[in-house]
Amino acid sequence: MATMLKIINVCIILLIALPIHNAKKVQTIELTKGWTLRDSDSLITVVPVAVTTIPSGVYTELSKTYGDFLAPGNDVNLRWIANKTWIYSTSFEMAELGHDNMVNLTFHGIDTVSKIRLNGNLLGETDNMFVRYSYVVGHLLQYGTALNLLEIEILSPLVEANARAAQLDERGVGAPPSCPASRGNVECHRNMLRKLQMSFGGEWNPAALSSGIWKSVTVEYYAVAILRDVDVAINRNDTHWTMDCRAFISTSDYEIFYGQLVVYASELFAEPFVVPQQKLTYANPKIEFQIHIPKEKVKLWWPNGYGKQMLYPVSFNLKTYRNEDEPGLGSRTDSHKLLNIGFRTIELVEDEDDRGRTFYFRVNGHPIFMKGVNYVTANALPELSADSDTIQHLLKSARDANMNMIRVWGGGLYESDTFYSLADSYGLLIWQDMAFTKATYPVTDELMACMREEAAQNAQRLAYHASLSLIVTNNEIELYLVKNRSDFGTDAKRLEDEYKLLFMGNLSPELNIISRNDFKPRPGPMISTPSMGIAESSKELAKDPQSPNYGDVHFYEEETPSQTIYPEARFVSEFGYASLPMRSSWLRDLGQNATEESLAALIRQRQHDTRGFIPLLRQIAYELPFNLQNWEDNIDEFIYFSQVAQAMSTKKAVELFRSRRGDYLTMGALIWQLNDVWVAPTWSCIDYYGNYKLVYFWAKEFFASTNILALYHEASNQINITITREDYSDDQSKTYNLFINTFLWDDIYPKSSIARALSVGVDANSLYQLRIPLDSVLYESKAKTEIFLEILLKDEDDTIVAQNYFYPVPIKNIVGISDPELKIEIHRGDCASSKPYLNNFSLRITVRYPTLFIYLELVHETYTEVRHEFSMNGFTQTVPRQIVTLNIDEDSECIKLTSDNIRVKTMNQYMV
């Protein structure tokens, strides 16, 4: 990243050094400071503290007085905030104008329904938090030293949603469902507003009825037009790469004007690429052109695990003017965009076969199994969702866990520019849902026009990113309609017709703005997920959107996670298992003096799943020795067992899906979900505070590019072993040796007489499978309840490439497990002699017997809440001594730790 920033800085310096004659840049001033907030009813002004800035939200600003929204109970106690109308206001001076300047006030994101006034004049009304609104204001501004008063009146989302639902009901054209499925205190009619759909609450998240200015507000001074976005579609032939570019331009003029565009990219072409002057129409101004680059000048962009993510800085510089002559001196004619472009091709392959159709992504000509997660917005309050440190932590974590795809869920946001730029840098392909989920939506002409604008603006903003792999217009709506057709009765046909009108007739065609006639920059758009895919889509709804023979499926089955219940699906775009966050995360919300009773009450209050804890407890009981009746009396054990069960179930599913990638039977597994918006029992891999659950540590192993997969086939009493190698290399086959070591639970050393070595050759991006009779790896007369297997893959240098453990029976049925007599010693590394200090520790863990699922948690009155990471966790130890590193992200002092600062749990302690 540092190298890339240097390159970008050099580009900027060059551009500054080469100004266009007589030109000045479009001036953009952000209105970030000096805002106040008041309740429109009481006129009591809440003056933000000095650090408050735009983006801003009402909950965020009022937290100083009424407490944090995420404090226990406040998601309900502060609901009154969502029932009120709030007014943001600020004053600003005009910048110096040129003789031909125009002035816009541009609102990049208002949440959600608002009225905007400037100096007492109504500028307009907003109705969609995902749309940029821009107004010409030069004629309304006061010049000189006079201040201009800007007010944004944001109406209550609850009042607005309920009123709109009532209007539809009066007309007999309601839009179900009324309320989300949840046992929590949630709100209804989310589909009435074009706002973050999860704001109204759900089966894993709180109702967070946000209001605010969630993106920047800018004053724009310009002569004619502004360069808003550039779509760069990538194509190639035998000799050249082509950058097929569309520059999208914004103007408030009602006259034809002229534009000239110059492109700089010193790493790709030595001389600037000049697009000749063009006459542009004010109705739909854009400039289209192609740049051809010899293939040898370009290094490919690859998904994570397959190669490097080469990105080339490219600067697009636009000059616009009203006449063919040069603009007058001082005119603000110049605007520019600096983009990082990755060169890659991506296809969605849906070939017919004897089962139906394949469904897999092919990048740079190579089929790739997609390993990844579903992403929910990083904060329930949208003004906090773009925090760069949080996003970087989450996406870097995904990369480090060997993931290569992230699905941005349709109940969330179109994410920030930071999000997609990091995805480009980390090689994380983005499956982008549009912000529509599991509901029907009203389809008036006015609303559809607003939603088309939403589709166009966000597509134009995102299209150039190398990471963008697919856009899907909605999440689970087609499935919702098909499953509930009989419940809708006579409304069923109307609801289906409205669905087809909105998604097939309006939004999907609107996305053609980033398509090309002669080639496909990326697959799609796809109408819904789950679905029958793109090739099988038609003008009618699918009879079975969950068909395993086509497209993608969503899958949840938490009661009996046996491999026999998993669908033999083409692509599993959503599946997951629930667990509880670690104790320290709960205590951050409750305070360190919390009682076990208050902790149990908070866990119960934040369980929003309509089924309660039953699925989670059954999931635990299937494998583990946990008392189902009294989790409130054993909260630490409940947390530990829930995380172990989540990790085991997810690992089993991923291994099964990956073992099926031969002949493209299954080509993707996306876990629900990566992250969280509060501390609660949910399906996340990383909790709200950024702490890793055990499933995340396991994902580093079960998503590894080269891996051993081991699945028990009960009918034949065999172990199906798959060696998978998912990478791209010019090297051909690699030779590995496979070792199967049999352990008894009362001996730390393997029974070497059972160890086997098999020479295995595996090509790049291929797999090798074999079956091992379980009886052949039993030891002497021992039953399968008394043994477990360590399966190792070593390369020709005898280096361990992959490791897996296979347990022949559910953990609760193990016989002969022993107290491991675990001891832990902590040694710190060199802290450095001055700031910034390095707080890196080595934990030496010694055991006498095989130890199952060692769980480590930092316990420190000061540093538990500081981001930290163990190198491994939830692991099985089969060596007398294991070194685990702990890095604490704190550089202000040298931290001292003792063994008392590490809480340790093992499965052994519950089974001896």
C-alpha positions, -999 to 999 in steps of 0.1 A, spaced: 0 0 0 29 24 8 44 19 -27 10 25 -43 6 57 -24 40 69 -36 29 62 -72 -3 81 -67 16 111 -52 39 112 -81 9 112 -105 -6 141 -86 26 161 -87 29 156 -125 -7 168 -130 0 199 -109 31 206 -129 12 204 -162 -18 226 -160 -41 233 -190 -37 268 -203 -61 294 -189 -78 268 -167 -87 266 -131 -99 235 -113 -135 230 -102 -135 239 -66 -152 216 -41 -156 227 -5 -169 203 21 -192 217 48 -179 196 77 -178 219 107 -201 243 125 -233 223 123 -260 223 150 -288 199 156 -322 206 171 -355 189 177 -381 205 154 -407 203 181 -390 217 212 -365 239 194 -339 228 220 -306 231 202 -280 203 207 -247 219 199 -222 194 187 -188 193 204 -159 206 185 -149 172 171 -183 165 156 -183 166 118 -202 156 88 -209 126 83 -232 128 113 -263 111 127 -288 120 153 -281 90 175 -244 97 173 -248 134 183 -273 127 211 -251 99 226 -232 126 246 -264 134 264 -285 102 263 -259 74 261 -246 52 233 -272 36 211 -255 2 217 -255 4 255 -277 -23 270 -314 -16 264 -308 17 245 -319 2 211 -353 3 227 -350 31 253 -338 56 227 -365 47 201 -382 81 208 -354 97 188 -367 79 157 -402 93 162 -391 129 160 -381 153 132 -346 168 135 -330 198 119 -294 201 110 -282 237 103 -250 255 94 -238 288 80 -211 293 54 -195 320 33 -193 321 -5 -159 314 -21 -146 339 -47 -164 334 -80 -151 337 -115 -171 356 -141 -188 324 -154 -190 303 -123 -220 281 -114 -225 269 -78 -241 236 -67 -249 224 -32 -245 186 -34 -257 161 -8 -239 128 -12 -261 110 13 -290 121 35 -307 95 57 -335 96 45 -366 117 40 -358 154 42 -365 190 32 -335 212 24 -336 250 27 -310 276 18 -315 311 32 -352 302 39 -358 289 3 -369 253 -2 -342 237 -24 -358 203 -26 -368 171 -8 -348 139 -6 -364 104 -5 -335 80 -9 -304 77 12 -285 59 -16 -289 88 -41 -268 119 -45 -289 151 -47 -274 183 -63 -290 217 -65 -280 249 -84 -279 276 -58 -259 305 -72 -291 327 -75 -299 320 -38 -265 327 -22 -255 359 -4 -221 372 -15 -193 389 3 -190 384 40 -226 376 45 -234 341 58 -256 316 41 -279 296 63 -284 259 53 -310 238 70 -318 201 65 -351 190 81 -350 152 85 -384 137 90 -390 108 114 -384 75 95 -410 57 117 -437 83 111 -430 83 73 -429 46 69 -461 40 88 -479 68 70 -469 54 36 -479 19 45 -513 32 56 -518 50 23 -511 18 4 -534 -2 26 -562 24 20 -557 19 -18 -557 -19 -13 -522 -23 -27 -502 -32 4 -466 -44 2 -458 -73 26 -443 -82 49 -455 -56 74 -428 -65 100 -395 -83 101 -393 -118 115 -377 -113 149 -384 -119 186 -367 -86 193 -383 -52 197 -382 -42 160 -401 -19 137 -423 -24 107 -427 -12 70 -390 -10 62 -399 -14 25 -417 19 25 -384 39 26 -353 38 5 -330 35 35 -308 9 50 -332 -20 53 -316 -35 83 -324 -2 102 -358 -16 112 -342 -46 130 -342 -83 122 -334 -118 134 -298 -109 143 -297 -71 145 -313 -43 164 -337 -17 152 -315 13 145 -339 39 130 -311 63 120 -315 98 107 -287 121 96 -263 133 70 -244 101 65 -222 113 37 -205 146 28 -221 179 19 -202 199 -7 -204 233 -24 -191 230 -59 -179 260 -80 -175 253 -117 -179 269 -151 -199 243 -171 -197 207 -158 -181 183 -134 -166 149 -140 -185 127 -116 -174 91 -124 -155 71 -149 -164 35 -158 -134 16 -171 -143 -17 -186 -115 -41 -194 -112 -63 -224 -84 -81 -242 -75 -98 -274 -44 -118 -285 -22 -87 -286 -38 -59 -266 -57 -49 -235 -85 -24 -241 -96 2 -215 -132 9 -227 -140 41 -209 -171 61 -201 -167 95 -184 -200 105 -167 -204 142 -165 -228 163 -144 -241 197 -155 -269 220 -145 -268 238 -179 -295 235 -205 -272 242 -234 -249 221 -255 -213 224 -244 -178 211 -253 -155 188 -235 -119 176 -239 -104 147 -218 -68 138 -212 -57 106 -196 -24 101 -178 -10 67 -169 28 67 -172 31 30 -164 9 20 -193 16 46 -220 44 71 -222 24 100 -237 -9 114 -224 -39 100 -242 -60 129 -256 -96 125 -264 -104 152 -290 -129 179 -283 -165 167 -284 -198 185 -284 -219 172 -255 -256 173 -248 -268 185 -214 -294 158 -211 -270 129 -209 -234 141 -210 -207 115 -213 -176 108 -232 -168 74 -245 -134 62 -258 -110 33 -259 -73 30 -250 -54 0 -264 -24 -12 -245 1 -39 -256 -3 -70 -235 34 -70 -225 29 -36 -207 3 -51 -184 6 -74 -153 -26 -92 -144 -48 -85 -114 -56 -118 -96 -80 -128 -68 -64 -135 -34 -44 -167 -35 -39 -168 -72 -14 -141 -78 -7 -104 -71 -32 -76 -72 -15 -52 -97 -32 -18 -98 -23 10 -122 -30 47 -112 -48 64 -141 -58 100 -140 -87 113 -161 -87 151 -166 -117 169 -181 -120 204 -194 -155 217 -203 -165 250 -219 -195 265 -236 -179 275 -269 -154 259 -291 -130 287 -282 -107 285 -252 -125 294 -219 -120 328 -203 -92 333 -178 -103 323 -144 -130 299 -155 -133 267 -134 -133 243 -162 -111 214 -150 -121 184 -130 -104 151 -126 -106 115 -112 -77 94 -101 -85 57 -103 -65 25 -96 -72 1 -125 -67 -37 -124 -65 -57 -156 -84 -89 -155 -112 -107 -172 -141 -123 -153 -169 -146 -166 -198 -165 -150 -198 -199 -167 -233 -215 -169 -227 -245 -192 -253 -272 -196 -245 -306 -182 -264 -337 -171 -276 -321 -139 -286 -287 -152 -261 -258 -156 -228 -250 -140 -224 -218 -120 -188 -207 -115 -165 -177 -120 -136 -178 -144 -110 -151 -139 -83 -145 -164 -93 -178 -181 -91 -199 -149 -120 -214 -130 -119 -204 -94 -137 -219 -64 -150 -189 -44 -142 -190 -7 -156 -162 13 -182 -145 34 -212 -123 35 -206 -87 46 -230 -66 66 -224 -29 70 -198 -22 97 -221 -3 119 -259 -1 124 -256 37 122 -247 45 86 -227 76 94 -202 53 112 -202 26 86 -173 40 66 -147 40 94 -115 32 75 -98 14 104 -127 -9 109 -131 -16 72 -94 -23 68 -94 -47 98 -124 -66 84 -112 -69 48 -76 -76 58 -89 -103 81 -108 -118 51 -77 -118 30 -56 -133 57 -81 -161 61 -75 -171 24 -109 -157 12 -113 -145 -23 -149 -133 -24 -172 -110 -3 -209 -107 -9 -222 -73 1 -257 -82 15 -288 -66 1 -300 -55 36 -270 -33 40 -254 -4 20 -236 3 -12 -203 5 7 -178 34 8 -151 40 -18 -126 29 9 -143 -5 10 -140 -12 -27 -105 2 -30 -93 -21 -2 -111 -50 -19 -91 -42 -50 -59 -42 -31 -66 -74 -12 -78 -94 -41 -113 -98 -28 -139 -102 -55 -172 -84 -47 -206 -99 -52 -228 -68 -48 -264 -70 -39 -285 -39 -45 -302 -26 -13 -334 -46 -16 -341 -76 6 -369 -101 13 -399 -79 8 -421 -64 -19 -417 -28 -28 -442 -2 -40 -439 7 -77 -453 41 -83 -437 60 -112 -420 85 -89 -405 57 -67 -393 37 -97 -376 68 -111 -358 73 -78 -348 37 -77 -335 38 -112 -313 68 -102 -301 48 -73 -290 19 -96 -274 42 -121 -254 64 -96 -240 34 -76 -232 14 -107 -213 43 -122 -194 48 -90 -184 11 -85 -180 -2 -121 -142 5 -126 -131 -16 -96 -113 -48 -105 -129 -65 -75 -165 -60 -88 -176 -94 -101 -214 -94 -101 -244 -71 -93 -276 -87 -81 -307 -66 -80 -322 -81 -48 -317 -105 -20 -342 -133 -14 -373 -115 -28 -380 -140 -56 -377 -168 -30 -400 -149 -6 -426 -145 -33 -425 -181 -44 -426 -195 -9 -455 -173 2 -476 -174 -29 -505 -192 -13 -505 -169 17 -508 -138 -6 -540 -152 -20 -555 -129 -46 -526 -104 -42 -501 -129 -54 -503 -121 -91 -502 -83 -84 -471 -86 -62 -454 -108 -87 -462 -84 -116 -449 -55 -95 -417 -74 -88 -411 -81 -124 -418 -45 -133 -394 -31 -108 -365 -56 -110 -368 -71 -145 -383 -41 -162 -365 -12 -145 -335 -19 -123 -319 -46 -144 -321 -25 -176 -308 6 -158 -276 -14 -150 -269 -15 -187 -253 19 -182 -221 0 -173 -225 -28 -199 -211 -30 -234 -226 -42 -266 -196 -61 -279 -182 -77 -248 -191 -83 -211 -169 -65 -186 -184 -86 -158 -213 -111 -155 -248 -101 -149 -268 -84 -137 -285 -112 -119 -321 -106 -108 -322 -123 -74 -303 -145 -50 -309 -174 -45 -318 -180 -81 -316 -203 -111 -288 -181 -123 -286 -158 -153 -288 -182 -182 -321 -197 -169 -337 -164 -160 -369 -155 -179 -397 -131 -177 -414 -153 -151 -404 -162 -115 -384 -194 -110 -405 -223 -98 -377 -233 -75 -351 -205 -68 -333 -230 -44 -328 -257 -71 -294 -272 -64 -289 -279 -101 -288 -242 -112 -275 -209 -99 -269 -203 -62 -287 -214 -30 -289 -201 5 -287 -228 32 -293 -230 69 -297 -262 89 -284 -259 125 -301 -288 142 -283 -318 127 -252 -306 108 -246 -340 91 -230 -340 57 -260 -358 43 -282 -327 47 -261 -303 27 -274 -295 -8 -253 -306 -37 -256 -271 -49 -237 -253 -77 -229 -223 -55 -237 -218 -19 -239 -180 -16 -251 -179 20 -248 -205 48 -238 -202 84 -241 -212 121 -246 -190 152 -224 -185 182 -219 -161 211 -191 -135 213 -164 -138 239 -171 -127 275 -149 -96 273 -170 -82 245 -202 -86 265 -185 -69 294 -175 -39 273 -212 -32 269 -222 -41 305 -191 -28 324 -166 -49 343 -188 -50 375 -216 -68 357 -232 -98 374 -239 -131 359 -276 -123 361 -272 -91 341 -250 -108 315 -276 -136 311 -304 -110 308 -285 -91 280 -278 -123 261 -315 -132 262 -325 -97 252 -302 -97 222 -313 -131 209 -336 -120 180 -339 -153 163 -376 -163 163 -365 -198 173 -346 -185 203 -316 -206 214 -331 -239 204 -312 -243 171 -279 -232 187 -283 -256 216 -292 -285 193 -262 -277 172 -240 -279 203 -257 -311 215 -251 -329 182 -214 -329 188 -205 -317 223 -210 -326 259 -230 -296 271 -259 -295 295 -288 -281 274 -310 -270 303 -290 -245 323 -269 -223 300 -276 -192 323 -257 -210 350 -228 -218 328 -223 -187 305 -186 -191 299 -192 -227 289 -221 -217 267 -199 -192 249 -170 -217 245 -193 -245 233 -212 -223 209 -180 -211 192 -166 -246 190 -198 -259 175 -200 -230 150 -164 -237 139 -169 -275 136 -202 -271 116 -188 -245 92 -156 -265 87 -176 -296 78 -198 -277 53 -168 -260 36 -149 -292 33 -179 -309 17 -185 -280 -7 -148 -279 -17 -146 -316 -22 -173 -313 -48 -156 -288 -71 -145 -316 -95 -165 -313 -127 -177 -279 -113 -204 -296 -91 -200 -270 -64 -179 -239 -70 -185 -215 -42 -191 -213 -4 -198 -179 12 -203 -180 50 -230 -159 66 -215 -136 80 -181 -119 84 -189 -91 108 -215 -78 133 -233 -46 143 -236 -53 180 -226 -78 207 -253 -105 203 -258 -142 195 -254 -141 157 -237 -159 128 -207 -137 126 -170 -148 124 -158 -115 139 -176 -98 167 -186 -62 168 -154 -51 185 -133 -68 159 -125 -99 180 -121 -132 162 -144 -161 170 -129 -196 168 -145 -201 133 -123 -173 120 -91 -190 132 -104 -223 117 -112 -206 84 -75 -198 79 -70 -235 77 -102 -248 60 -99 -220 33 -62 -226 27 -53 -228 -10 -36 -262 -6 -55 -283 19 -66 -318 30 -103 -324 33 -115 -354 53 -151 -365 54 -166 -397 69 -189 -418 47 -210 -437 72 -226 -462 48 -192 -476 36 -173 -468 69 -147 -450 48 -129 -417 50 -131 -397 18 -99 -377 16 -95 -348 -9 -63 -330 -16 -71 -297 -31 -48 -272 -47 -65 -240 -56 -39 -216 -71 -25 -207 -105 11 -213 -113 32 -219 -144 45 -249 -126 27 -281 -135 22 -309 -110 35 -307 -75 43 -339 -56 32 -343 -20 34 -370 6 3 -379 26 7 -392 62 -21 -405 83 -12 -407 120 -34 -425 145 -36 -412 180 -51 -426 212 -66 -401 236 -43 -412 264 -10 -408 245 6 -375 232 26 -394 206 11 -410 174 13 -447 169 39 -447 142 31 -482 130 -1 -467 116 15 -438 97 14 -441 59 31 -422 31 15 -420 -3 31 -402 -32 5 -378 -47 9 -355 -77 -15 -326 -78 -17 -301 -107 -24 -264 -102 -61 -256 -96 -70 -293 -93 -77 -320 -67 -69 -356 -59 -93 -379 -41 -89 -413 -23 -108 -434 1 -94 -449 32 -113 -477 51 -117 -465 87 -109 -500 99 -74 -498 83 -64 -469 105 -77 -482 138 -50 -492 163 -50 -528 174 -83 -537 191 -92 -501 199 -126 -489 189 -132 -457 168 -144 -439 200 -108 -443 214 -88 -429 184 -85 -398 162 -64 -391 131 -39 -365 122 -36 -361 84 -5 -344 71 5 -332 36 42 -326 31 61 -314 1 93 -329 -13 113 -309 13 94 -326 41 77 -293 50 41 -296 63 19 -279 37 -15 -288 53 -28 -305 84 -62 -317 94 -77 -337 122 -104 -363 118 -126 -374 147 -145 -407 138 -173 -401 163 -190 -370 178 -168 -354 204 -192 -362 232 -188 -399 225 -150 -400 228 -137 -425 253 -104 -423 272 -97 -386 270 -74 -373 298 -66 -342 318 -39 -327 297 -22 -310 327 -19 -279 305 6 -252 316 13 -219 299 44 -197 300 45 -162 286 77 -146 271 77 -112 255 97 -101 225 119 -71 223 97 -41 232 120 -15 216 138 12 236 114 40 227 80 47 211 65 31 192 68 0 214 62 -35 202 40 -57 223 46 -92 209 44 -122 232 51 -159 228 29 -183 247 45 -217 254 18 -242 260 28 -276 273 5 -307 277 9 -343 286 -20 -357 266 -38 -348 233 -58 -316 240 -89 -307 222 -99 -272 211 -76 -250 232 -93 -217 237 -73 -186 246 -86 -152 257 -67 -122 269 -79 -109 303 -64 -76 313 -81 -46 330 -65 -22 305 -57 -40 273 -85 -65 268 -103 -38 248 -72 -31 226 -72 -49 193 -50 -80 196 -45 -113 179 -34 -148 187 -16 -167 159 -39 -196 164 -69 -205 186 -94 -233 192 -67 -257 181 -60 -294 189 -25 -299 204 -8 -332 197 28 -322 206 41 -317 241 49 -281 235 32 -255 212 42 -219 206 14 -194 201 21 -157 195 1 -128 208 3 -94 193 -13 -64 210 -19 -33 190 -6 -9 215 26 11 211 25 37 239 41 15 266 56 -19 271 29 -42 284 36 -68 311 16 -100 310 15 -131 332 -2 -164 327 -31 -150 348 -38 -127 319 -47 -156 296 -80 -174 302 -77 -210 289 -104 -235 282 -101 -270 266 -127 -296 257 -109 -321 279 -119 -303 311 -156 -311 303 -150 -347 295 -126 -361 322 
